[in-house]
């Protein structure tokens, strides 16, 4: 068994640190390595409480509480955490100097038989050590910020430095999808720091959204956040969420379509027969945006930004977008719309590759943005924006072995001067930067320079992004898959 251990002083009361550790669902708020969680036991705390954590870059793992001393000790047994055979995480708390002393350890064993120790030395130990330290620092920052926030909400001292320096058009009301963690959470915080007075954050459950809201208030010192529950993979949820916003009578100045997820090596579809990457990254966002437009919930000069990816360019290793024209000629009798629908639905005639599905979805996002720009009323804009390579919030959680243990660690641990990875604040800052562009900039796809993963953004000029026939086919396919939801239409 290999072992990691840490002693850490946290400037927060012990009960607050315990609340973060002992609540089954709270881990997603402080551990940057966990994108989402699912409770798989009836209990949320105590021995037997079990959760499935969806992580990057290892896919997912199951954690079960095996020891519990209220306020003092919690132990998790960990399973299904590739490439680990098993693992045990132990957290011990004690009062110390007005704060809390955390003594934490993680023991693990690597799979792969005799190759396990070799893989551990070369890759796994370094990766796990960095993730372990990042998680504990996240716990420290989260609990210390909450401690400050509960005592001095509204005080300038409770606000972190705002690294987003670009001046923006004033935003009163913003809506951010996928804001319970990662880029969406960070973007919501930056919006509050820049003066937004109503930031609507979405989550798939009220509990998750409310937890994010509390954390955002504590971090920013601004009580400007409201929640909206919506599962973008379900059309009925999307319509219900739009109806609720109509009942609230909001007028949205900035709509950030940030949510998204990908399936892994096995194909995953929604109940509506849509490949999961497309469902959450594009189809749900399309339906949601059309509903908001139909109900007049976007202000006259609203800015819409949808999350793109460097992978759409076609120059990122292992990510190769499908040639829509060639696919149409080969398998769909030259019908571009049918070929586009086949890609969205992961038609059985198309060989499924997770990396290709992800890059295809992000190409379609750029095409969708270009087509929506031709339909929006004068004054509104829409642009696709890649946040860049932000290891820990990208799609690596379900990636194949090469991406998990070669590419993602390389992006994450490479020296910053190589430009292979950026901080989450920089990625979220890209969204807000483009939101501040004037009304003449619309229908563009902004990303890092070709063959770059970070740095200044620019409008992408690769020919496949600007093929109007492909754009129109993608739009028509999205409308068809959405059950006829067009711009704007009452369906």
C-alpha positions in Angstrom: 0.0 0.0 0.0 1.2 3.5 -0.8 0.4 6.4 1.6 -0.1 10.1 1.4 -0.4 12.1 4.6 -0.9 15.8 5.5 -1.1 18.0 8.6 -3.0 21.2 7.9 -4.0 24.2 10.0 -7.4 25.7 9.0 -8.5 29.1 10.3 -12.1 28.1 10.8 -14.1 26.5 13.6 -13.9 22.7 13.8 -17.7 22.4 13.4 -17.5 24.2 10.1 -14.7 21.9 8.8 -16.7 18.9 10.0 -19.8 20.1 8.2 -17.8 20.2 4.9 -16.3 16.7 5.5 -19.3 15.0 7.0 -22.0 16.0 4.5 -22.1 13.5 1.7 -23.0 16.1 -0.9 -20.8 19.0 0.3 -17.5 17.6 -1.2 -18.3 19.0 -4.6 -18.2 22.5 -3.2 -14.6 22.3 -2.0 -12.8 19.5 -3.9 -11.8 20.8 -7.4 -11.2 17.3 -8.6 -14.9 16.3 -8.2 -17.3 17.6 -10.9 -20.5 16.1 -9.5 -21.8 13.6 -6.9 -24.6 11.1 -6.6 -25.8 9.8 -3.2 -26.3 6.0 -3.5 -27.4 5.5 0.1 -30.4 6.8 2.0 -28.3 8.5 4.6 -26.2 11.6 4.0 -23.9 11.1 7.0 -22.7 8.5 9.4 -21.3 5.0 8.9 -22.8 3.5 5.7 -23.3 6.8 3.9 -22.2 6.3 0.3 -21.6 8.6 -2.6 -20.5 8.2 -6.2 -18.1 11.0 -7.1 -17.6 11.9 -10.8 -14.0 13.0 -11.1 -11.4 14.1 -13.5 -9.4 12.7 -14.9 -10.3 9.3 -13.6 -14.0 9.0 -14.4 -15.8 8.2 -11.1 -15.3 6.5 -7.8 -17.5 5.3 -4.9 -16.8 6.4 -1.4 -18.4 4.8 1.7 -18.1 6.0 5.3 -16.6 3.1 7.4 -15.7 5.0 10.6 -17.4 8.0 12.2 -16.8 9.9 15.4 -19.0 13.0 15.3 -17.0 16.2 14.9 -13.7 14.4 15.1 -13.0 11.5 12.8 -14.3 10.2 9.4 -12.9 7.4 7.3 -13.9 6.6 3.7 -13.3 3.4 1.8 -12.8 4.1 -1.9 -13.7 1.8 -4.8 -13.9 2.0 -8.6 -11.2 4.7 -8.8 -9.3 3.6 -11.8 -6.4 2.8 -11.8 -6.6 2.1 -8.1 -7.5 -1.4 -6.7 -8.7 0.2 -3.5 -8.1 3.2 -1.3 -8.8 4.6 2.2 -9.0 8.3 3.2 -8.9 9.2 6.8 -9.6 12.7 8.3 -9.0 13.6 12.0 -10.0 17.0 13.4 -8.8 18.7 16.6 -9.2 22.2 18.0 -6.0 24.2 17.7 -5.1 27.9 18.2 -8.6 29.2 17.5 -8.9 27.1 14.4 -8.8 23.5 13.4 -5.9 21.0 12.9 -6.6 18.5 10.2 -4.6 15.3 10.1 -5.4 13.5 6.9 -4.1 10.4 5.1 -4.8 8.4 2.0 -3.6 4.8 1.5 -4.0 3.1 -1.9 -3.0 0.2 -4.0 -2.6 0.4 -7.8 -4.1 -2.3 -10.2 -2.2 -3.8 -13.1 -0.4 -6.5 -11.1 3.4 -6.3 -11.3 3.1 -3.3 -13.6 1.2 -1.4 -10.8 4.2 -0.2 -8.9 5.9 1.0 -12.1 2.8 2.9 -13.3 2.6 4.3 -9.7 6.1 5.7 -9.8 5.9 7.1 -13.3 2.4 8.6 -13.2 -0.1 7.7 -10.6 1.7 8.8 -7.4 2.5 12.3 -8.7 -1.1 12.7 -10.0 -2.7 11.5 -6.8 -0.4 13.6 -4.7 -1.3 16.7 -6.6 -5.0 15.9 -6.5 -4.8 15.1 -2.7 -3.0 18.4 -2.0 -5.4 20.3 -4.2 -8.5 18.8 -2.4 -7.1 19.7 1.0 -6.3 23.2 0.0 -9.8 23.5 -1.5 -11.2 22.3 1.9 -9.1 24.9 3.7 -10.1 27.8 1.3 -13.8 26.8 1.3 -14.1 26.6 5.1 -12.0 29.7 5.8 -14.0 31.7 3.2 -17.3 30.5 4.7 -16.0 31.5 8.1 -15.2 35.0 6.9 -18.5 35.2 4.9 -20.7 34.2 7.8 -19.0 36.9 10.0 -18.6 39.7 7.6 -21.0 39.3 4.6 -20.8 42.4 2.6 -17.4 43.5 3.8 -14.7 44.2 1.3 -12.3 42.0 3.2 -14.4 39.0 2.4 -13.9 39.4 -1.4 -11.1 37.8 -3.3 -9.0 39.8 -5.7 -10.8 40.1 -9.0 -8.4 39.0 -11.7 -10.7 39.9 -14.5 -9.6 43.4 -15.5 -11.5 44.0 -18.7 -14.2 46.7 -18.5 -17.7 45.4 -19.4 -21.0 46.8 -20.3 -23.0 47.0 -17.1 -24.9 43.8 -16.4 -27.8 43.9 -14.0 -29.2 40.3 -14.4 -27.2 37.3 -15.6 -28.0 33.6 -15.9 -25.3 31.0 -15.7 -26.0 27.3 -16.5 -23.9 24.7 -14.8 -22.9 27.1 -12.0 -22.6 24.7 -9.1 -18.9 24.1 -9.6 -16.0 24.8 -11.9 -16.2 27.4 -14.7 -19.8 28.3 -14.1 -19.3 28.8 -10.4 -16.3 31.0 -11.1 -18.1 33.0 -13.8 -21.0 33.7 -11.4 -18.5 34.9 -8.7 -16.8 37.2 -11.2 -20.2 38.6 -12.4 -21.0 39.5 -8.8 -17.6 41.1 -8.3 -18.2 43.2 -11.4 -21.5 44.6 -10.1 -24.3 42.3 -11.3 -27.3 42.6 -9.0 -29.0 39.4 -9.9 -27.0 36.3 -10.9 -29.3 33.3 -11.5 -27.3 30.0 -11.1 -28.7 26.7 -12.4 -28.2 23.3 -10.9 -29.8 19.9 -11.5 -31.1 19.8 -7.9 -32.3 22.5 -5.6 -29.9 21.3 -2.9 -26.9 21.6 -5.1 -27.9 25.0 -6.4 -28.6 26.3 -2.9 -25.2 25.0 -1.7 -23.5 26.8 -4.6 -25.5 30.0 -3.8 -24.3 29.9 -0.2 -20.7 29.4 -1.2 -20.9 32.2 -3.7 -22.3 34.6 -1.1 -19.6 33.7 1.3 -16.9 34.1 -1.3 -18.0 37.4 -2.9 -19.7 39.1 0.1 -22.6 39.8 -2.2 -26.1 38.4 -1.7 -27.1 38.7 -5.3 -27.5 35.0 -6.3 -30.8 33.2 -7.0 -31.2 29.6 -8.0 -33.0 27.8 -10.8 -33.4 24.0 -11.1 -33.0 22.5 -14.5 -31.8 19.3 -16.1 -30.7 20.3 -19.6 -31.0 16.7 -20.7 -34.7 16.7 -20.3 -36.9 18.9 -22.5 -39.7 19.0 -20.0 -37.3 20.4 -17.4 -36.1 23.0 -19.8 -39.6 24.2 -20.5 -40.5 24.2 -16.9 -37.4 26.3 -16.0 -38.2 28.8 -18.7 -41.8 29.0 -17.5 -40.5 29.7 -14.0 -38.3 32.5 -15.2 -41.3 34.0 -17.1 -43.3 33.9 -13.8 -40.4 35.8 -12.1 -40.6 38.4 -14.8 -36.8 38.6 -15.3 -35.0 40.5 -18.0 -31.6 38.8 -18.7 -28.7 40.9 -19.8 -26.1 38.1 -20.0 -26.9 34.5 -20.7 -24.0 32.2 -20.2 -24.6 28.7 -21.5 -21.8 26.9 -19.7 -23.2 23.5 -18.7 -22.0 20.4 -20.4 -20.9 16.8 -19.8 -19.6 13.9 -21.8 -19.9 10.2 -21.8 -17.0 7.8 -21.6 -15.8 4.9 -23.6 -19.4 3.5 -23.6 -22.0 5.4 -25.5 -24.6 7.2 -23.3 -27.8 8.6 -24.6 -30.7 10.5 -23.0 -34.2 9.3 -22.8 -34.8 11.4 -25.9 -32.2 9.4 -27.9 -29.6 12.2 -28.0 -25.9 11.5 -27.3 -25.2 12.9 -23.8 -22.5 15.4 -24.9 -24.8 17.0 -27.4 -27.7 16.9 -25.1 -26.2 18.9 -22.3 -23.8 21.1 -24.3 -26.1 22.1 -27.1 -29.6 20.6 -27.4 -30.7 21.6 -23.9 -29.2 25.1 -24.4 -30.9 25.5 -27.7 -34.3 24.7 -26.3 -33.7 26.9 -23.3 -32.5 29.9 -25.3 -35.4 29.6 -27.7 -37.9 29.5 -24.8 -36.3 32.6 -23.3 -36.5 34.5 -26.6 -40.1 33.4 -27.2 -41.1 34.7 -23.7 -39.2 38.0 -24.1 -36.9 37.2 -21.2 -33.7 38.6 -22.8 -33.1 42.3 -22.7 -32.8 44.4 -25.9 -28.9 44.3 -25.7 -28.6 40.9 -24.2 -25.3 39.0 -24.7 -25.4 35.2 -25.1 -22.2 33.2 -24.7 -22.1 29.4 -25.2 -19.1 27.3 -24.1 -16.9 26.0 -26.9 -13.7 24.1 -26.9 -10.2 24.2 -28.4 -11.0 20.6 -29.5 -13.3 22.0 -32.2 -10.4 23.4 -34.2 -9.1 20.0 -35.3 -5.5 20.6 -34.2 -5.7 19.1 -30.7 -4.2 15.6 -30.3 -6.8 12.8 -30.2 -9.7 15.2 -31.0 -10.7 15.1 -34.7 -14.1 16.5 -35.7 -16.1 14.6 -38.3 -16.1 15.9 -41.9 -19.9 16.5 -42.2 -19.8 16.6 -46.0 -17.9 13.4 -46.3 -20.1 11.6 -43.8 -23.2 12.8 -45.7 -21.9 11.5 -49.0 -20.8 8.2 -47.5 -23.7 7.2 -45.3 -26.7 9.6 -45.9 -27.0 10.0 -49.7 -25.5 13.5 -49.5 -28.1 14.8 -47.1 -26.3 17.1 -44.7 -29.2 17.5 -42.3 -29.6 13.8 -42.0 -25.8 13.4 -41.4 -25.9 16.1 -38.7 -28.8 14.5 -37.0 -27.0 11.2 -37.2 -24.0 12.7 -35.4 -26.2 14.3 -32.7 -28.0 11.0 -32.1 -24.8 8.9 -32.4 -26.5 6.9 -35.2 -25.5 3.2 -35.2 -24.0 3.7 -38.7 -21.4 6.0 -37.2 -18.6 4.5 -35.2 -18.7 6.0 -31.7 -15.5 7.6 -30.4 -15.8 9.7 -27.2 -13.2 12.3 -28.2 -14.8 12.7 -31.7 -18.2 13.1 -30.1 -16.9 15.8 -27.9 -15.1 17.7 -30.6 -18.2 17.3 -32.9 -20.5 18.8 -30.2 -18.2 21.8 -29.9 -18.1 22.3 -33.7 -21.9 22.2 -33.7 -21.9 24.8 -30.9 -19.9 27.2 -33.1 -22.2 26.5 -36.1 -25.3 27.1 -33.9 -23.9 30.4 -32.6 -23.2 31.5 -36.2 -26.8 30.7 -37.3 -28.5 32.2 -34.2 -26.6 35.4 -34.8 -28.4 35.8 -38.2 -31.8 35.4 -36.4 -31.4 37.6 -33.3 -32.9 41.1 -33.3 -30.5 44.0 -33.7 -28.7 44.8 -30.5 -28.4 41.2 -29.2 -25.3 39.1 -29.8 -24.3 35.5 -29.4 -20.8 34.0 -29.5 -19.1 30.7 -28.8 -16.1 30.9 -26.5 -13.6 28.3 -25.5 -12.5 28.7 -21.9 -9.2 27.1 -23.0 -7.4 24.2 -21.3 -8.5 24.4 -17.7 -7.4 21.0 -16.3 -9.9 19.7 -13.7 -13.0 21.2 -15.2 -12.7 19.8 -18.8 -14.2 16.6 -20.2 -11.4 14.3 -19.0 -13.4 12.7 -16.2 -14.7 9.9 -18.5 -11.8 9.9 -21.0 -10.0 6.9 -22.2 -6.7 5.6 -20.7 -4.5 7.8 -23.0 -6.4 11.0 -22.1 -6.7 10.2 -18.4 -3.1 9.2 -17.7 -1.1 10.8 -20.4 -2.7 13.9 -21.9 -4.6 15.3 -18.9 -1.7 14.9 -16.5 0.6 16.5 -19.1 -1.8 19.5 -19.4 -2.2 19.7 -15.7 1.4 19.5 -14.5 3.3 21.0 -17.4 5.1 24.3 -16.6 2.8 27.3 -17.1 5.2 28.8 -19.5 4.3 26.0 -22.0 0.7 27.3 -22.1 -0.9 23.9 -21.7 -3.2 24.7 -18.8 -4.7 27.8 -17.2 -6.5 28.7 -13.9 -10.3 28.4 -13.8 -10.5 32.2 -13.2 -8.8 32.8 -16.6 -11.2 30.4 -18.3 -14.3 32.0 -16.8 -12.8 35.4 -17.5 -12.9 34.6 -21.3 -16.7 34.3 -21.1 -17.0 37.7 -19.5 -14.4 39.3 -21.8 -16.5 38.4 -24.9 -19.7 39.5 -23.1 -18.1 42.9 -23.0 -17.6 43.2 -26.7 -19.7 45.6 -28.6 -22.9 44.8 -30.6 -21.0 44.4 -33.9 -19.4 41.2 -32.7 -21.7 38.2 -33.1 -21.8 34.7 -34.5 -18.0 34.2 -33.8 -16.1 31.4 -32.2 -13.3 32.7 -29.9 -10.5 30.4 -28.7 -6.8 30.3 -28.2 -4.6 30.8 -31.3 -4.3 27.8 -33.5 -2.3 24.9 -31.9 -2.4 26.8 -28.5 -4.4 25.8 -25.5 -4.3 29.0 -23.4 -3.4 32.7 -23.8 -5.2 35.5 -25.6 -8.4 34.6 -27.5 -9.1 35.3 -31.2 -11.9 34.6 -33.7 -11.3 31.3 -35.3 -11.0 31.4 -39.1 -10.7 27.7 -40.0 -12.8 27.0 -43.1 -15.0 24.4 -41.4 -16.4 27.0 -39.0 -17.6 29.3 -41.8 -19.2 26.8 -44.1 -22.8 28.2 -44.3 -24.2 24.9 -45.7 -22.8 23.1 -42.7 -24.0 25.8 -40.3 -27.6 25.6 -41.7 -27.6 21.8 -41.7 -26.5 21.8 -38.0 -29.2 24.3 -37.1 -31.9 22.3 -38.9 -30.8 19.1 -37.2 -30.8 20.7 -33.8 -34.3 22.0 -34.4 -35.5 18.6 -35.5 -33.9 16.8 -32.6 -35.4 19.4 -30.2 -38.9 18.4 -31.4 -39.3 21.4 -33.7 -38.2 24.1 -31.2 -37.0 26.9 -33.6 -36.4 30.6 -33.4 -38.7 31.4 -31.6 -41.6 28.9 -31.9 -44.4 27.9 -29.7 -44.3 24.1 -29.6 
